[in-house]
């Protein structure tokens, strides 16, 4: 008996818009990661890219629970001695709020070539405007 492998048709990928206004960061990231991987489709296969494109708007208005706004830190390293930088959620939100969502989703997808390909289908924007109207994205409500 042969194993069934679905044909992934790249022309049938859909576009989804999720408004992050008031959504909890972790719950939003789980929903986005599932759509990117294609886990919401019956043809989901772990080693294939069967997911859709996701556009997240209002990234600056996403919520975090508890004291994470001031206590949670993001570390970056330049590669030089003493080149570590630590930033709180508050500081990241002020400078580049898109990174909050991108960082959370990156942690929920595979850490390999497939994961890097999946992340290219995620588009995150600070405000309500985005340049993907021509793709006719469907609006999705964030999971709360």
NORNOR-V287118 format. One line per field, one symbol per residue. ss: DSSP state (2 for helix, 1 for strand, 0 for the rest). A space follows every 50 residues. Layout:
# NORNOR-V287118
ss = ???
This chain:
# NORNOR-V287118
ss = 00000000022200111110000122222222222220000000000000 00111110222010000222201111100000011111222222220222 22222200000022222220011100000000222001110000
